[in-house]
Amino acid sequence: MRAALAGPVLDVAPRLLGARLTHAGVTVRLTEVEAYAGPDDPGSHAYRGRTPRNEVMFGPAGRLYVYFTYGMHFCANVVTGSDGDPSAVLLRAGEIVDGLDLARSRRTRGPDRDLARGPARLCQALAIGREQNGLDLAELLVLGEPAGEVDTGPRVGLRHAADRPWRFWITGEPTVSRYVAAKPRPSST
Protein backbone atom coordinates (compact mmCIF):
# COMPACT_ATOMS: atom_id res chain seq x y z
CA MET A 1 0.00 0.00 0.00
CA ARG A 2 2.78 2.46 0.89
CA ALA A 3 4.40 2.04 -2.55
CA ALA A 4 1.10 2.95 -4.26
CA LEU A 5 0.90 6.15 -2.19
CA ALA A 6 4.52 7.16 -2.90
CA GLY A 7 3.70 8.41 -6.41
CA PRO A 8 2.85 11.94 -7.55
CA VAL A 9 -0.15 13.38 -5.70
CA LEU A 10 -2.18 13.91 -8.90
CA ASP A 11 -1.82 10.20 -9.70
CA VAL A 12 -2.50 9.00 -6.17
CA ALA A 13 -5.58 11.19 -5.48
CA PRO A 14 -7.97 9.55 -7.99
CA ARG A 15 -6.54 6.13 -7.06
CA LEU A 16 -7.84 6.66 -3.50
CA LEU A 17 -11.43 6.82 -4.76
CA GLY A 18 -13.17 3.60 -3.81
CA ALA A 19 -10.52 2.78 -1.20
CA ARG A 20 -11.72 1.74 2.25
CA LEU A 21 -10.50 3.48 5.38
CA THR A 22 -11.25 1.95 8.79
CA HIS A 23 -10.83 3.62 12.17
CA ALA A 24 -12.50 3.23 15.57
CA GLY A 25 -15.08 0.68 14.41
CA VAL A 26 -16.25 2.46 11.23
CA THR A 27 -15.25 1.86 7.61
CA VAL A 28 -15.84 4.36 4.80
CA ARG A 29 -15.47 3.90 1.06
CA LEU A 30 -13.82 7.11 -0.15
CA THR A 31 -15.91 8.93 -2.76
CA GLU A 32 -14.27 12.38 -2.96
CA VAL A 33 -10.73 13.69 -2.45
CA GLU A 34 -8.56 16.74 -3.20
CA ALA A 35 -4.86 16.84 -4.11
CA TYR A 36 -2.36 19.27 -2.53
CA ALA A 37 1.13 19.50 -4.06
CA GLY A 38 3.25 21.10 -1.33
CA PRO A 39 5.70 23.85 -2.35
CA ASP A 40 4.28 24.03 -5.90
CA ASP A 41 0.74 24.64 -4.67
CA PRO A 42 -0.36 27.91 -2.98
CA GLY A 43 -3.41 26.02 -1.64
CA SER A 44 -1.23 23.57 0.31
CA HIS A 45 -0.35 23.85 4.00
CA ALA A 46 3.25 23.10 2.97
CA TYR A 47 3.50 25.89 0.39
CA ARG A 48 5.63 28.07 2.67
CA GLY A 49 7.74 25.23 4.04
CA ARG A 50 7.92 22.92 7.04
CA THR A 51 6.22 23.91 10.30
CA PRO A 52 5.25 21.98 13.44
CA ARG A 53 1.66 21.89 12.11
CA ASN A 54 2.48 20.38 8.69
CA GLU A 55 5.50 18.22 9.66
CA VAL A 56 3.66 14.96 8.89
CA MET A 57 3.13 16.05 5.26
CA PHE A 58 6.87 15.71 4.63
CA GLY A 59 6.67 11.91 4.76
CA PRO A 60 6.73 9.06 4.72
CA ALA A 61 3.79 8.28 2.42
CA GLY A 62 0.92 6.40 4.02
CA ARG A 63 0.59 8.51 7.15
CA LEU A 64 -2.44 10.54 8.16
CA TYR A 65 -2.03 14.32 8.33
CA VAL A 66 -4.77 15.74 10.58
CA TYR A 67 -5.36 19.42 11.18
CA PHE A 68 -7.88 21.56 13.06
CA THR A 69 -9.77 24.18 11.07
CA TYR A 70 -12.27 26.98 11.71
CA GLY A 71 -11.72 26.47 15.44
CA MET A 72 -14.07 23.48 15.51
CA HIS A 73 -13.37 20.73 12.92
CA PHE A 74 -10.69 18.19 12.12
CA CYS A 75 -9.75 17.28 8.54
CA ALA A 76 -7.64 14.30 7.44
CA ASN A 77 -5.21 13.84 4.55
CA VAL A 78 -3.28 10.85 3.26
CA VAL A 79 0.40 11.76 2.85
CA THR A 80 1.74 10.88 -0.61
CA GLY A 81 4.98 11.15 -2.55
CA SER A 82 8.52 10.52 -1.40
CA ASP A 83 10.08 11.53 1.92
CA GLY A 84 10.68 15.26 1.96
CA ASP A 85 8.01 15.89 -0.72
CA PRO A 86 5.13 17.43 1.28
CA SER A 87 2.13 16.35 -0.77
CA ALA A 88 -1.14 15.00 0.57
CA VAL A 89 -4.70 14.11 -0.42
CA LEU A 90 -7.56 15.60 1.59
CA LEU A 91 -10.29 13.06 2.33
CA ARG A 92 -13.45 15.01 1.42
CA ALA A 93 -16.25 12.41 1.55
CA GLY A 94 -17.12 8.77 1.87
CA GLU A 95 -19.89 6.23 2.17
CA ILE A 96 -20.19 4.32 5.46
CA VAL A 97 -19.86 0.63 4.57
CA ASP A 98 -19.35 -0.81 8.06
CA GLY A 99 -20.16 0.46 11.55
CA LEU A 100 -23.22 2.45 10.45
CA ASP A 101 -24.81 2.57 13.93
CA LEU A 102 -21.55 3.77 15.47
CA ALA A 103 -21.19 6.47 12.79
CA ARG A 104 -24.80 7.54 13.44
CA SER A 105 -24.01 7.91 17.15
CA ARG A 106 -21.15 10.28 16.30
CA ARG A 107 -23.20 12.29 13.78
CA THR A 108 -26.63 12.70 15.31
CA ARG A 109 -28.26 14.77 12.56
CA GLY A 110 -29.09 14.20 8.92
CA PRO A 111 -29.57 11.25 6.59
CA ASP A 112 -27.09 8.38 6.30
CA ARG A 113 -25.68 9.71 3.01
CA ASP A 114 -24.45 12.79 4.96
CA LEU A 115 -22.66 10.88 7.74
CA ALA A 116 -19.25 11.25 6.04
CA ARG A 117 -20.14 13.90 3.44
CA GLY A 118 -17.53 16.63 3.80
CA PRO A 119 -14.09 16.41 5.44
CA ALA A 120 -15.20 17.35 8.97
CA ARG A 121 -18.12 14.90 8.98
CA LEU A 122 -15.86 12.16 7.63
CA CYS A 123 -13.47 12.72 10.55
CA GLN A 124 -16.36 12.71 13.03
CA ALA A 125 -17.76 9.46 11.62
CA LEU A 126 -14.32 7.82 11.87
CA ALA A 127 -13.50 9.41 15.27
CA ILE A 128 -10.39 11.04 13.79
CA GLY A 129 -8.93 13.90 15.81
CA ARG A 130 -5.60 15.49 16.70
CA GLU A 131 -4.38 12.24 18.31
CA GLN A 132 -4.43 10.51 14.89
CA ASN A 133 -2.02 13.01 13.29
CA GLY A 134 0.87 10.90 11.94
CA LEU A 135 -1.09 7.62 12.19
CA ASP A 136 0.35 4.87 9.97
CA LEU A 137 -2.41 3.76 7.58
CA ALA A 138 -0.76 0.45 6.60
CA GLU A 139 -3.43 -1.63 8.36
CA LEU A 140 -6.31 0.87 8.02
CA LEU A 141 -6.41 1.83 4.31
CA VAL A 142 -7.23 -0.74 1.62
CA LEU A 143 -7.01 0.49 -1.97
CA GLY A 144 -9.02 -2.18 -3.82
CA GLU A 145 -10.10 -1.72 -7.44
CA PRO A 146 -9.84 1.74 -9.03
CA ALA A 147 -13.11 3.67 -9.18
CA GLY A 148 -15.06 3.53 -12.45
CA GLU A 149 -15.99 6.93 -13.82
CA VAL A 150 -14.28 9.85 -12.07
CA ASP A 151 -15.06 13.57 -12.37
CA THR A 152 -12.68 16.43 -11.61
CA GLY A 153 -13.16 20.05 -10.71
CA PRO A 154 -11.83 22.91 -8.62
CA ARG A 155 -10.98 22.36 -4.98
CA VAL A 156 -13.50 23.60 -2.45
CA GLY A 157 -13.18 26.89 -0.56
CA LEU A 158 -9.68 27.93 -1.69
CA ARG A 159 -8.58 31.48 -2.34
CA HIS A 160 -5.19 30.50 -3.82
CA ALA A 161 -4.87 28.17 -6.82
CA ALA A 162 -8.66 27.75 -6.78
CA ASP A 163 -8.74 27.16 -10.54
CA ARG A 164 -6.77 23.90 -10.41
CA PRO A 165 -9.07 20.92 -11.10
CA TRP A 166 -7.52 18.83 -8.33
CA ARG A 167 -10.76 17.68 -6.70
CA PHE A 168 -11.74 14.15 -7.74
CA TRP A 169 -15.00 12.32 -7.09
CA ILE A 170 -16.85 9.19 -8.18
CA THR A 171 -19.38 10.24 -10.82
CA GLY A 172 -22.97 10.16 -9.59
CA GLU A 173 -22.05 9.28 -6.00
CA PRO A 174 -24.66 10.80 -3.60
CA THR A 175 -22.18 11.18 -0.72
CA VAL A 176 -20.03 13.71 -2.62
CA SER A 177 -20.08 17.16 -1.01
CA ARG A 178 -21.42 20.14 -2.87
CA TYR A 179 -19.00 22.60 -4.43
CA VAL A 180 -18.53 25.91 -2.60
CA ALA A 181 -16.22 28.50 -4.08
CA ALA A 182 -14.14 30.63 -1.72
CA LYS A 183 -15.44 34.09 -0.98
CA PRO A 184 -13.03 36.83 -2.03
CA ARG A 185 -11.49 38.80 0.80
CA PRO A 186 -12.45 42.45 0.88
CA SER A 187 -9.82 44.87 -0.36
CA SER A 188 -7.73 46.48 2.37
CA THR A 189 -7.40 49.78 0.49
Accessible surface in RSA format (square Angstrom, percent):
REM  Atomic radii and reference values for relative SASA: ProtOr
REM  Chains: A
REM  Algorithm: Lee & Richards
REM  Probe-radius: 1.40
REM  Slices: 20
REM RES _ NUM      All-atoms   Total-Side   Main-Chain    Non-polar    All polar
REM                ABS   REL    ABS   REL    ABS   REL    ABS   REL    ABS   REL
RES MET A   1    69.86  36.2  20.40  13.5  49.46 117.8  26.06  22.2  43.80  58.0
RES ARG A   2    83.15  34.9  80.36  41.0   2.79   6.6  48.58  66.4  34.57  21.0
RES ALA A   3    91.84  84.4  67.82 104.7  24.02  54.6  74.73 105.2  17.11  45.3
RES ALA A   4    49.19  45.2  24.65  38.0  24.54  55.8  38.13  53.7  11.06  29.3
RES LEU A   5     0.90   0.5   0.90   0.6   0.00   0.0   0.90   0.6   0.00   0.0
RES ALA A   6    46.96  43.2  33.38  51.5  13.58  30.9  33.95  47.8  13.01  34.5
RES GLY A   7    22.86  28.2   0.00   N/A  22.86  28.2  22.20  60.9   0.65   1.5
RES PRO A   8    89.73  65.4  80.64  73.5   9.09  33.1  89.04  73.5   0.69   4.3
RES VAL A   9    10.15   6.7   7.28   6.6   2.88   6.9   7.28   6.3   2.88   7.8
RES LEU A  10    69.06  38.5  61.14  43.7   7.92  19.9  61.14  42.9   7.92  21.3
RES ASP A  11    94.50  66.2  81.26  80.9  13.24  31.3  26.89  63.3  67.60  67.4
RES VAL A  12     4.77   3.1   3.27   3.0   1.51   3.6   4.77   4.1   0.00   0.0
RES ALA A  13     0.00   0.0   0.00   0.0   0.00   0.0   0.00   0.0   0.00   0.0
RES PRO A  14    36.96  26.9  32.35  29.5   4.61  16.8  32.91  27.2   4.05  25.2
RES ARG A  15    72.83  30.6  68.78  35.1   4.05   9.7  31.84  43.5  40.99  24.8
RES LEU A  16     0.02   0.0   0.02   0.0   0.00   0.0   0.02   0.0   0.00   0.0
RES LEU A  17     0.00   0.0   0.00   0.0   0.00   0.0   0.00   0.0   0.00   0.0
RES GLY A  18    16.89  20.8   0.00   N/A  16.89  20.8   6.39  17.5  10.50  23.5
RES ALA A  19     0.08   0.1   0.00   0.0   0.08   0.2   0.08   0.1   0.00   0.0
RES ARG A  20   106.69  44.8 106.24  54.2   0.44   1.1  29.68  40.6  77.01  46.7
RES LEU A  21     1.43   0.8   1.43   1.0   0.00   0.0   1.43   1.0   0.00   0.0
RES THR A  22    52.49  37.3  52.49  53.2   0.00   0.0  39.45  53.0  13.04  19.7
RES HIS A  23    29.44  16.1  27.32  19.0   2.12   5.4  16.30  16.8  13.14  15.3
RES ALA A  24    48.03  44.2  17.03  26.3  31.00  70.5  37.52  52.8  10.51  27.8
RES GLY A  25    49.39  60.9   0.00   N/A  49.39  60.9  32.28  88.6  17.11  38.3
RES VAL A  26     0.23   0.2   0.00   0.0   0.23   0.6   0.23   0.2   0.00   0.0
RES THR A  27    15.37  10.9  15.37  15.6   0.00   0.0   8.32  11.2   7.05  10.7
RES VAL A  28     0.00   0.0   0.00   0.0   0.00   0.0   0.00   0.0   0.00   0.0
RES ARG A  29    51.03  21.4  51.03  26.0   0.00   0.0  18.30  25.0  32.73  19.8
RES LEU A  30     0.00   0.0   0.00   0.0   0.00   0.0   0.00   0.0   0.00   0.0
RES THR A  31     0.00   0.0   0.00   0.0   0.00   0.0   0.00   0.0   0.00   0.0
RES GLU A  32     0.00   0.0   0.00   0.0   0.00   0.0   0.00   0.0   0.00   0.0
RES VAL A  33     0.00   0.0   0.00   0.0   0.00   0.0   0.00   0.0   0.00   0.0
RES GLU A  34     0.57   0.3   0.57   0.4   0.00   0.0   0.00   0.0   0.57   0.5
RES ALA A  35     0.00   0.0   0.00   0.0   0.00   0.0   0.00   0.0   0.00   0.0
RES TYR A  36    18.94   8.8  18.94  10.8   0.00   0.0  13.49  10.1   5.44   6.7
RES ALA A  37    20.26  18.6  16.13  24.9   4.13   9.4  16.88  23.8   3.38   9.0
RES GLY A  38     0.00   0.0   0.00   N/A   0.00   0.0   0.00   0.0   0.00   0.0
RES PRO A  39    74.00  53.9  60.49  55.1  13.51  49.1  60.49  49.9  13.51  84.0
RES ASP A  40   111.23  77.9  95.50  95.0  15.74  37.2  29.59  69.6  81.64  81.4
RES ASP A  41     0.00   0.0   0.00   0.0   0.00   0.0   0.00   0.0   0.00   0.0
RES PRO A  42    45.05  32.8  33.07  30.1  11.98  43.6  33.07  27.3  11.98  74.5
RES GLY A  43    14.00  17.3   0.00   N/A  14.00  17.3   4.21  11.5   9.79  21.9
RES SER A  44     8.40   7.1   0.00   0.0   8.40  19.4   0.37   0.8   8.03  11.3
RES HIS A  45    67.00  36.6  42.91  29.8  24.09  61.6  29.85  30.8  37.15  43.2
RES ALA A  46     0.92   0.8   0.00   0.0   0.92   2.1   0.00   0.0   0.92   2.4
RES TYR A  47    85.19  39.8  71.96  40.9  13.23  34.4  29.90  22.5  55.29  68.2
RES ARG A  48   211.04  88.6 171.49  87.4  39.55  94.2  76.91 105.1 134.13  81.3
RES GLY A  49    29.57  36.5   0.00   N/A  29.57  36.5  27.86  76.5   1.71   3.8
RES ARG A  50   132.88  55.8 102.56  52.3  30.32  72.2  41.21  56.3  91.67  55.6
RES THR A  51    60.71  43.2  55.80  56.6   4.91  11.7  57.36  77.0   3.36   5.1
RES PRO A  52   132.60  96.6 107.69  98.2  24.91  90.6 115.33  95.2  17.27 107.4
RES ARG A  53   122.14  51.3 107.48  54.8  14.66  34.9  64.40  88.0  57.74  35.0
RES ASN A  54     1.36   0.9   1.36   1.3   0.00   0.0   0.75   1.8   0.61   0.6
RES GLU A  55    79.60  45.7  77.22  58.4   2.38   5.7  40.96  79.2  38.65  31.6
RES VAL A  56    26.52  17.4  22.11  20.0   4.41  10.6  26.45  23.0   0.07   0.2
RES MET A  57     3.24   1.7   3.24   2.1   0.00   0.0   2.85   2.4   0.40   0.5
RES PHE A  58    24.10  12.1  18.55  11.5   5.55  14.4  18.58  11.3   5.53  15.8
RES GLY A  59    23.35  28.8   0.00   N/A  23.35  28.8   2.54   7.0  20.80  46.6
RES PRO A  60    49.42  36.0  49.42  45.0   0.00   0.0  49.42  40.8   0.00   0.0
RES ALA A  61     5.08   4.7   2.23   3.4   2.85   6.5   2.23   3.1   2.85   7.5
RES GLY A  62     0.00   0.0   0.00   N/A   0.00   0.0   0.00   0.0   0.00   0.0
RES ARG A  63    71.70  30.1  71.70  36.5   0.00   0.0   7.83  10.7  63.87  38.7
RES LEU A  64     0.74   0.4   0.74   0.5   0.00   0.0   0.74   0.5   0.00   0.0
RES TYR A  65     3.40   1.6   3.40   1.9   0.00   0.0   3.40   2.6   0.00   0.0
RES VAL A  66     8.50   5.6   0.23   0.2   8.27  19.9   0.23   0.2   8.27  22.4
RES TYR A  67    33.62  15.7  27.43  15.6   6.18  16.1  13.61  10.2  20.01  24.7
RES PHE A  68    77.55  38.8  62.01  38.4  15.54  40.4  62.01  37.6  15.54  44.5
RES THR A  69    28.30  20.1  23.28  23.6   5.01  12.0  10.41  14.0  17.89  27.0
RES TYR A  70   179.87  84.0 143.70  81.8  36.17  94.1 115.69  86.9  64.18  79.1
RES GLY A  71    64.87  80.0   0.00   N/A  64.87  80.0  31.23  85.7  33.64  75.3
RES MET A  72   130.10  67.4 104.02  68.8  26.07  62.1  78.12  66.4  51.98  68.9
RES HIS A  73    66.27  36.2  63.46  44.1   2.81   7.2  44.88  46.2  21.39  24.9
RES PHE A  74    48.30  24.2  44.64  27.6   3.66   9.5  44.64  27.1   3.66  10.5
RES CYS A  75     7.43   5.6   7.43   8.3   0.00   0.0   0.00   0.0   7.43   8.0
RES ALA A  76     0.32   0.3   0.01   0.0   0.31   0.7   0.01   0.0   0.31   0.8
RES ASN A  77     6.36   4.4   6.36   6.1   0.00   0.0   0.00   0.0   6.36   6.1
RES VAL A  78     0.00   0.0   0.00   0.0   0.00   0.0   0.00   0.0   0.00   0.0
RES VAL A  79     0.00   0.0   0.00   0.0   0.00   0.0   0.00   0.0   0.00   0.0
RES THR A  80     0.59   0.4   0.00   0.0   0.59   1.4   0.00   0.0   0.59   0.9
RES GLY A  81     3.47   4.3   0.00   N/A   3.47   4.3   2.21   6.1   1.26   2.8
RES SER A  82    69.82  59.0  63.55  84.8   6.27  14.4  45.96  97.9  23.86  33.4
RES ASP A  83   107.62  75.4  81.97  81.6  25.64  60.6  36.39  85.6  71.23  71.0
RES GLY A  84    45.20  55.7   0.00   N/A  45.20  55.7  24.15  66.3  21.05  47.1
RES ASP A  85    56.33  39.5  51.96  51.7   4.37  10.3  18.33  43.1  38.01  37.9
RES PRO A  86     6.06   4.4   6.06   5.5   0.00   0.0   6.06   5.0   0.00   0.0
RES SER A  87     3.68   3.1   3.68   4.9   0.00   0.0   3.50   7.4   0.18   0.3
RES ALA A  88     0.46   0.4   0.46   0.7   0.00   0.0   0.46   0.6   0.00   0.0
RES VAL A  89     0.00   0.0   0.00   0.0   0.00   0.0   0.00   0.0   0.00   0.0
RES LEU A  90    10.05   5.6  10.05   7.2   0.00   0.0  10.05   7.1   0.00   0.0
RES LEU A  91     0.17   0.1   0.00   0.0   0.17   0.4   0.00   0.0   0.17   0.5
RES ARG A  92    17.47   7.3  17.47   8.9   0.00   0.0   0.00   0.0  17.47  10.6
RES ALA A  93     0.00   0.0   0.00   0.0   0.00   0.0   0.00   0.0   0.00   0.0
RES GLY A  94     1.12   1.4   0.00   N/A   1.12   1.4   0.00   0.0   1.12   2.5
RES GLU A  95    62.26  35.7  61.09  46.2   1.17   2.8  13.61  26.3  48.65  39.7
RES ILE A  96    21.85  12.4   2.84   2.1  19.02  45.8   2.84   2.0  19.02  51.6
RES VAL A  97    54.46  35.8  17.45  15.8  37.01  89.2  25.56  22.2  28.90  78.4
RES ASP A  98    90.72  63.5  86.05  85.6   4.67  11.0  17.56  41.3  73.15  73.0
RES GLY A  99    22.76  28.1   0.00   N/A  22.76  28.1  17.87  49.1   4.89  10.9
RES LEU A 100    62.36  34.7  58.47  41.8   3.89   9.8  58.47  41.1   3.89  10.5
RES ASP A 101   106.85  74.8  97.70  97.2   9.15  21.6  38.15  89.8  68.70  68.5
RES LEU A 102    73.56  41.0  68.34  48.9   5.23  13.1  71.44  50.2   2.12   5.7
RES ALA A 103     0.00   0.0   0.00   0.0   0.00   0.0   0.00   0.0   0.00   0.0
RES ARG A 104    98.22  41.2  93.90  47.9   4.32  10.3  42.05  57.5  56.17  34.0
RES SER A 105    73.64  62.2  45.35  60.5  28.28  65.2  47.77 101.7  25.87  36.2
RES ARG A 106    64.16  26.9  42.59  21.7  21.57  51.4  28.27  38.6  35.89  21.8
RES ARG A 107    37.19  15.6  32.21  16.4   4.99  11.9   1.40   1.9  35.79  21.7
RES THR A 108   120.25  85.5  82.22  83.4  38.03  90.6  62.06  83.4  58.19  88.0
RES ARG A 109   185.66  78.0 177.47  90.5   8.19  19.5  70.76  96.7 114.90  69.6
RES GLY A 110    57.74  71.2   0.00   N/A  57.74  71.2  24.99  68.6  32.74  73.3
RES PRO A 111    78.37  57.1  65.24  59.5  13.13  47.7  77.56  64.0   0.82   5.1
RES ASP A 112    63.55  44.5  52.02  51.8  11.53  27.3  26.69  62.8  36.86  36.8
RES ARG A 113   110.81  46.5 101.31  51.6   9.50  22.6  37.60  51.4  73.21  44.4
RES ASP A 114    19.57  13.7  18.92  18.8   0.65   1.5   2.55   6.0  17.02  17.0
RES LEU A 115     2.74   1.5   2.01   1.4   0.73   1.8   2.67   1.9   0.07   0.2
RES ALA A 116     0.80   0.7   0.00   0.0   0.80   1.8   0.00   0.0   0.80   2.1
RES ARG A 117    49.68  20.9  45.12  23.0   4.56  10.8   5.56   7.6  44.12  26.7
RES GLY A 118    10.39  12.8   0.00   N/A  10.39  12.8  10.39  28.5   0.00   0.0
RES PRO A 119    21.62  15.8  21.62  19.7   0.00   0.0  21.62  17.8   0.00   0.0
RES ALA A 120    21.23  19.5  19.44  30.0   1.79   4.1  19.44  27.4   1.79   4.7
RES ARG A 121    84.78  35.6  84.48  43.1   0.30   0.7  11.18  15.3  73.60  44.6
RES LEU A 122     0.08   0.0   0.08   0.1   0.00   0.0   0.08   0.1   0.00   0.0
RES CYS A 123     1.65   1.2   1.63   1.8   0.02   0.1   1.63   4.1   0.02   0.0
RES GLN A 124    84.41  47.2  76.13  55.6   8.29  19.7  31.01  66.0  53.41  40.5
RES ALA A 125     0.00   0.0   0.00   0.0   0.00   0.0   0.00   0.0   0.00   0.0
RES LEU A 126     0.00   0.0   0.00   0.0   0.00   0.0   0.00   0.0   0.00   0.0
RES ALA A 127    42.82  39.4  23.79  36.7  19.03  43.3  35.11  49.4   7.71  20.4
RES ILE A 128     8.59   4.9   1.12   0.8   7.47  18.0   1.79   1.3   6.80  18.5
RES GLY A 129     9.50  11.7   0.00   N/A   9.50  11.7   8.40  23.0   1.11   2.5
RES ARG A 130   144.99  60.9 138.53  70.6   6.45  15.4  62.90  86.0  82.09  49.8
RES GLU A 131   147.89  84.9 112.25  84.9  35.64  84.8  67.58 130.7  80.30  65.6
RES GLN A 132    31.60  17.7  30.77  22.5   0.83   2.0   1.46   3.1  30.14  22.9
RES ASN A 133    56.35  38.9  34.59  33.4  21.76  52.4   5.84  14.1  50.51  48.8
RES GLY A 134    20.99  25.9   0.00   N/A  20.99  25.9  12.93  35.5   8.06  18.0
RES LEU A 135    57.39  32.0  49.77  35.6   7.62  19.2  56.94  40.0   0.45   1.2
RES ASP A 136    52.95  37.1  41.89  41.7  11.06  26.1  19.04  44.8  33.91  33.8
RES LEU A 137     0.50   0.3   0.50   0.4   0.00   0.0   0.50   0.3   0.00   0.0
RES ALA A 138    47.42  43.6  29.78  46.0  17.64  40.1  29.95  42.2  17.48  46.3
RES GLU A 139   158.22  90.8 129.50  98.0  28.73  68.4  58.41 113.0  99.81  81.5
RES LEU A 140    41.30  23.0  39.41  28.2   1.90   4.8  39.98  28.1   1.33   3.6
RES LEU A 141     3.71   2.1   0.00   0.0   3.71   9.3   0.00   0.0   3.71  10.0
RES VAL A 142    95.50  62.8  91.57  82.9   3.93   9.5  94.52  82.1   0.98   2.7
RES LEU A 143    18.85  10.5  14.70  10.5   4.15  10.4  14.70  10.3   4.15  11.2
RES GLY A 144    46.89  57.8   0.00   N/A  46.89  57.8  36.51 100.2  10.38  23.2
RES GLU A 145   147.72  84.8 135.82 102.8  11.89  28.3  62.27 120.4  85.45  69.8
RES PRO A 146    82.23  59.9  66.89  61.0  15.34  55.7  66.89  55.2  15.34  95.3
RES ALA A 147    22.51  20.7   0.77   1.2  21.74  49.5   9.22  13.0  13.30  35.2
RES GLY A 148    70.82  87.3   0.00   N/A  70.82  87.3  44.02 120.8  26.80  60.0
RES GLU A 149   123.34  70.8 107.57  81.4  15.78  37.6  44.91  86.9  78.43  64.0
RES VAL A 150    49.53  32.6  23.28  21.1  26.24  63.2  23.28  20.2  26.24  71.2
RES ASP A 151    48.69  34.1  45.70  45.5   2.99   7.1   9.17  21.6  39.53  39.4
RES THR A 152    72.43  51.5  48.93  49.6  23.50  56.0  23.78  31.9  48.65  73.5
RES GLY A 153     7.24   8.9   0.00   N/A   7.24   8.9   7.24  19.9   0.00   0.0
RES PRO A 154    50.22  36.6  50.22  45.8   0.00   0.0  50.22  41.5   0.00   0.0
RES ARG A 155     0.92   0.4   0.00   0.0   0.92   2.2   0.00   0.0   0.92   0.6
RES VAL A 156    26.43  17.4  15.87  14.4  10.56  25.5  15.87  13.8  10.56  28.6
RES GLY A 157    34.66  42.7   0.00   N/A  34.66  42.7  16.93  46.5  17.73  39.7
RES LEU A 158    31.61  17.6  28.15  20.1   3.46   8.7  28.88  20.3   2.74   7.4
RES ARG A 159   121.69  51.1  86.45  44.1  35.24  83.9  26.39  36.1  95.30  57.8
RES HIS A 160   109.38  59.8 105.54  73.4   3.84   9.8  70.12  72.3  39.26  45.7
RES ALA A 161    19.31  17.8   0.69   1.1  18.63  42.4   8.74  12.3  10.57  28.0
RES ALA A 162    34.99  32.2  30.30  46.8   4.69  10.7  30.45  42.9   4.54  12.0
RES ASP A 163   123.98  86.8  96.25  95.8  27.73  65.6  48.62 114.4  75.36  75.2
RES ARG A 164    65.34  27.4  63.93  32.6   1.41   3.4  15.99  21.9  49.35  29.9
RES PRO A 165    74.67  54.4  71.45  65.1   3.22  11.7  71.52  59.0   3.16  19.6
RES TRP A 166    38.60  15.5  38.60  18.7   0.00   0.0  27.09  14.4  11.50  18.7
RES ARG A 167    10.49   4.4  10.49   5.3   0.00   0.0   0.00   0.0  10.49   6.4
RES PHE A 168    18.13   9.1  18.13  11.2   0.00   0.0  18.13  11.0   0.00   0.0
RES TRP A 169    47.20  18.9  47.20  22.8   0.00   0.0  34.23  18.3  12.97  21.0
RES ILE A 170    23.99  13.7  23.99  17.9   0.00   0.0  23.99  17.3   0.00   0.0
RES THR A 171    50.57  36.0  33.45  33.9  17.12  40.8  33.45  44.9  17.12  25.9
RES GLY A 172    73.68  90.9   0.00   N/A  73.68  90.9  43.18 118.5  30.50  68.3
RES GLU A 173    27.58  15.8  14.74  11.2  12.83  30.6   3.27   6.3  24.31  19.8
RES PRO A 174    80.71  58.8  68.61  62.5  12.11  44.0  79.65  65.8   1.06   6.6
RES THR A 175     5.77   4.1   5.77   5.8   0.00   0.0   5.77   7.7   0.00   0.0
RES VAL A 176    17.58  11.6  12.31  11.1   5.27  12.7  12.31  10.7   5.27  14.3
RES SER A 177    13.80  11.7   9.94  13.3   3.86   8.9  10.65  22.7   3.15   4.4
RES ARG A 178   179.28  75.3 167.45  85.4  11.83  28.2  72.75  99.4 106.53  64.6
RES TYR A 179    92.57  43.2  70.22  40.0  22.34  58.1  57.33  43.1  35.24  43.4
RES VAL A 180    64.52  42.5  61.05  55.3   3.47   8.4  64.52  56.1   0.00   0.0
RES ALA A 181    56.03  51.5  44.06  68.0  11.97  27.2  44.67  62.9  11.36  30.1
RES ALA A 182    28.02  25.8   4.41   6.8  23.60  53.7   9.05  12.7  18.96  50.2
RES LYS A 183   162.00  79.0 157.70  96.8   4.30  10.2 101.72  91.6  60.28  64.2
RES PRO A 184   122.99  89.6  99.59  90.8  23.40  85.1 107.69  88.9  15.30  95.1
RES ARG A 185   172.49  72.4 150.03  76.5  22.46  53.5  49.94  68.3 122.55  74.3
RES PRO A 186   126.38  92.1 100.08  91.2  26.29  95.6 112.15  92.6  14.23  88.4
RES SER A 187    89.68  75.8  54.19  72.3  35.49  81.7  53.91 114.8  35.77  50.1
RES SER A 188   120.59 101.9  77.75 103.8  42.84  98.7  54.91 116.9  65.67  92.0
RES THR A 189   165.00 117.4  97.64  99.0  67.36 160.5 108.09 145.2  56.91  86.0
END  Absolute sums over single chains surface
CHAIN  1 A     9282.6       7122.6       2160.0       5113.3       4169.3
END  Absolute sums over all chains
TOTAL          9282.6       7122.6       2160.0       5113.3       4169.3
